[in-house]
Amino acid sequence: MNLEIIGRNIEITDTLEEYVQKKLGKLERYLPDITDVRVELSEENTRDAAMRQVVQVTTKVKRGKILRGEERSADMFSAIDSVLDKMYQQIARYKGKRLARWRRGATTAEDELMLPIEDLEEEEPGKIVRIKRFAMAPMTELEAIEQMELLGHTFFVFFNPDQGDRGGVQIVYRRRNGDYGWIIPELV
C-alpha cells in the first residue's frame, strides 16, 4: 500500500505523520486490495472553529474502485479518527456488495472475522423512487455552470462536444468553498 500524506496550509509534524501512518496502516488489514492511499490534511479559515481542520482520505482499490471520506473537526487527530470510521463503513459496504455478488449472500465465519462486528451491520440500500429524463443540449463547462446557478442546483450534468476525445457527458458541481469542480468521466 502506497501512502501519500499532503498538507495544505498546515505543517505536518513527525507526530502527526506517525499518527496518520499508524491509523491508516490498519485499512490494509480490512481490505488487502488497497493499492494507494492519499491523505490530505488542511486547515481552512472558517467562522466555525469546530470545522477548521479537514482530513480527506482517498483510497484506490485494485479493480479501479475509489473509496473517499472527508471529515472536519476542531482537532486534526479527532478528524483523522472520524474519517477512519467513515472509511471502515465504506469498506464494509464495499465488501458486502462484493460478497453478495459473488456468493449470492452466503458468508463464511472467516469473512465475518475480517471486520469488527459493529462494522458488519447491514444498511438497507436505498431504492430508486424516481427516474428523471431530460434533453441535453451541447454546451461548454462555463455555460453549464451558468445553467446550474440559474437552477439553484449544486451540480449539473451536461454534454460537452468541445473536449475532443474526452467529450461527452460531464458534470460540474459547486464545492463547499464556493469554487467549482468539473468531472470528466473516463472508461477504465
C-alpha positions in Angstrom: 0.0 0.0 0.0 1.4 3.4 -1.1 0.6 6.1 1.5 0.8 9.7 0.4 0.3 12.5 3.0 -0.2 16.0 1.8 -0.6 19.2 3.9 -2.3 22.3 2.8 -2.0 25.4 5.0 -0.6 23.2 7.7 2.8 21.9 8.8 2.9 18.1 9.0 4.8 17.3 12.2 6.5 14.0 12.8 3.9 13.2 15.5 1.0 13.9 13.0 2.7 11.8 10.3 3.3 8.9 12.6 -0.4 9.0 13.8 -1.7 9.0 10.2 0.6 6.1 9.2 -0.4 4.1 12.3 -4.1 4.7 11.8 -4.3 4.3 8.0 -2.0 1.3 8.0 -4.9 -0.6 9.6 -7.0 -0.1 6.5 -4.9 -2.7 4.6 -5.9 -5.3 7.3 -9.6 -4.9 6.4 -9.2 -4.5 2.6 -5.9 -6.0 1.3 -6.7 -4.9 -2.3 -5.9 -1.2 -1.5 -3.1 0.0 -3.7 -2.9 3.7 -3.0 -4.0 5.9 -0.1 -3.9 9.7 -0.4 -4.4 11.7 2.8 -4.9 15.5 2.5 -4.6 17.4 5.8 -5.7 21.0 5.6 -6.7 23.9 7.8 -9.3 26.3 6.4 -10.3 29.7 7.7 -13.9 29.3 8.6 -16.2 31.1 11.0 -16.9 27.9 12.9 -13.7 26.9 14.7 -15.0 23.3 15.0 -14.8 22.9 11.2 -11.3 24.2 10.6 -9.3 21.0 10.5 -10.1 19.0 7.4 -9.0 15.5 6.6 -9.7 13.9 3.2 -8.8 10.2 2.6 -8.9 8.7 -0.9 -8.1 5.1 -1.4 -7.7 3.2 -4.7 -8.6 -0.5 -4.9 -7.1 -2.8 -7.4 -10.2 -3.2 -9.5 -10.4 0.6 -10.2 -12.8 1.4 -7.3 -12.2 4.5 -5.3 -13.3 5.0 -1.7 -13.3 8.5 -0.3 -14.1 10.2 3.0 -13.8 13.7 4.4 -14.3 14.9 7.9 -13.9 18.3 9.7 -13.2 19.0 13.3 -11.6 21.4 15.7 -8.7 19.0 16.3 -6.8 17.3 13.5 -6.4 14.0 15.4 -10.2 13.7 16.0 -10.8 14.5 12.4 -8.5 11.6 11.4 -10.3 9.3 13.7 -13.7 10.4 12.3 -12.7 9.9 8.7 -11.4 6.4 9.6 -14.8 5.5 11.0 -16.3 6.6 7.7 -13.7 4.6 5.7 -14.4 1.5 7.7 -18.2 1.8 6.9 -17.4 2.3 3.2 -15.1 -0.8 3.3 -17.8 -2.9 5.0 -20.3 -1.7 2.4 -17.9 -2.4 -0.5 -17.0 -5.9 0.8 -20.7 -6.6 1.5 -21.6 -5.8 -2.1 -18.7 -7.9 -3.5 -19.6 -10.9 -1.3 -23.3 -10.7 -2.2 -22.4 -10.6 -5.8 -20.0 -13.5 -5.8 -21.6 -15.7 -3.2 -25.2 -14.7 -3.5 -25.4 -13.6 0.1 -23.7 -16.6 1.7 -20.9 -15.7 4.1 -18.5 -17.8 6.0 -17.1 -17.3 9.5 -13.8 -16.3 8.0 -15.4 -13.4 6.2 -17.2 -12.2 9.3 -13.9 -12.0 11.1 -12.4 -9.7 8.5 -14.2 -6.6 10.0 -15.3 -5.8 13.6 -18.8 -6.8 14.4 -20.1 -3.2 14.6 -18.9 -2.6 11.0 -20.8 -5.6 9.7 -24.2 -4.3 10.4 -26.1 -4.2 7.2 -27.6 -1.0 6.0 -30.8 -1.1 3.9 -29.8 0.0 0.5 -31.8 2.9 -0.9 -34.1 2.2 -3.8 -34.8 4.2 -6.9 -38.0 6.0 -6.3 -37.9 8.4 -9.3 -36.4 8.4 -12.8 -35.9 11.7 -14.5 -35.2 12.1 -18.1 -34.1 15.4 -19.7 -32.8 16.6 -23.1 -29.2 17.6 -23.2 -28.2 20.5 -25.4 -24.5 20.7 -26.2 -22.7 23.3 -24.0 -19.4 24.3 -22.6 -18.4 23.9 -18.9 -18.9 27.7 -18.4 -22.4 27.5 -19.9 -23.1 24.5 -17.6 -22.0 26.4 -14.5 -24.3 29.3 -15.5 -27.2 27.0 -16.1 -26.5 25.3 -12.7 -26.5 28.6 -10.9 -29.8 29.7 -12.7 -31.4 26.5 -11.5 -30.0 26.8 -8.0 -28.6 23.3 -8.0 -25.2 22.1 -6.5 -24.4 20.0 -9.6 -25.3 19.9 -13.3 -24.9 17.1 -15.9 -24.2 18.3 -19.4 -23.0 17.2 -22.8 -19.7 18.8 -23.9 -18.7 18.3 -27.5 -15.7 20.6 -27.2 -13.3 18.3 -25.5 -12.2 16.2 -28.5 -11.7 12.6 -27.5 -12.7 13.5 -23.9 -16.0 15.0 -25.0 -19.3 13.6 -23.9 -21.4 13.6 -20.7 -19.7 15.6 -18.0 -20.6 17.1 -14.6 -19.9 20.4 -12.9 -20.5 21.0 -9.2 -20.2 23.6 -6.6 -17.6 22.9 -3.9 -18.0 23.9 -0.2 -15.6 26.8 -0.6 -17.6 28.3 -3.4 -15.3 27.2 -6.3 -16.4 24.7 -8.9 -15.4 21.2 -9.8 -15.6 19.5 -13.2 -15.9 15.8 -13.6 -14.8 14.3 -16.9 -15.6 10.5 -16.9 -13.0 8.2 -18.4 -13.6 4.5 -19.1 -11.3 2.1 -17.1 
